[in-house]
Amino acid sequence: MSAATNAEPTRALQARVEALEIKASYGEDLLETLNLTVYRQQQTIDALVQELRQLRQQLPETGNAGPRSLRDELPPHY
């Protein structure tokens, strides 16, 4: 085998390795982006849960009045 014949498979292998390195790099970047997105979403969820708790505490206690009917509601004023 000559050096020229041996160089072609080496170049092809090098190109495949480079392609895999590029894909791995994009995958790592995507993973980091998704992790940050999930972290921010969890912060938003936590804030909304806290706000919901506060709103529930502000609601007046209705006791055993049960669910209210729409017929009992006052009509909107135009």
N, C-alpha and C positions, 0 to 999 in steps of 0.2 A: 504494500500500500504506500502510495506516495503521500507527501505532506499536504498536497492540494485536496486529495480525496478525503483525508482525515480532517481537514479544516472545515469542510462543509457540515458534517454532523455536529461538530463543536459549535459552529455559528448557530445552527438550528436549535441546539440545546440551550445556548446562551440567550437566544431570542425568547424561547419558552420560559426560561427562568425570569427574564425581565418582565414578561407579560404577567407571570404569576405574582411578582413583586408589586407591580402596578395594581393588580386586582386586590392584593392584600392591603395595600395602602389605602385604596378607596374604601375597602371594607372596614378598616380601622376608623377612617374618618366618618363613615356612615354610622358606625356603632357609637362613636363619641357624640355625634349629633343627636341620635335617638336617645341616648342616656340623658343628655341635657334636656331634651324635650319631655321625657318622662319625669325627670326631677321637677321641672317647672309645672307640669300638670299636677303633680302630687302636692306641690305648694299651693296651687290654686284650689285643689280639692280640700286641703286642710283648712284654708281660709274660709271657704264656703261652708264647710261643716261647722266651724266656729261661729260664723255669722248666723247660721240656721239655729244653733243652740241659743244664741242671744235673742233671736226673734221669738223663739218658742217661750223663753222666759218672760218676754214682754207681753205675751198674749194673756188676756184675762182668763181666769179660771171659770169655766162654764159649768162645772159640776156635772150633774147627770142630765143635762138638758138634751143631750143627743145631737144628732146631725140636724142642721137647720134646713128647712124647705125653702125653695126659691119663691114659693107663694107667700111666705112670711116676710120676704124682703120688700122694702119700699121701692116703688118704681123710680127709674132715673128721671131727673129733672132736665128738661130740654131748654 
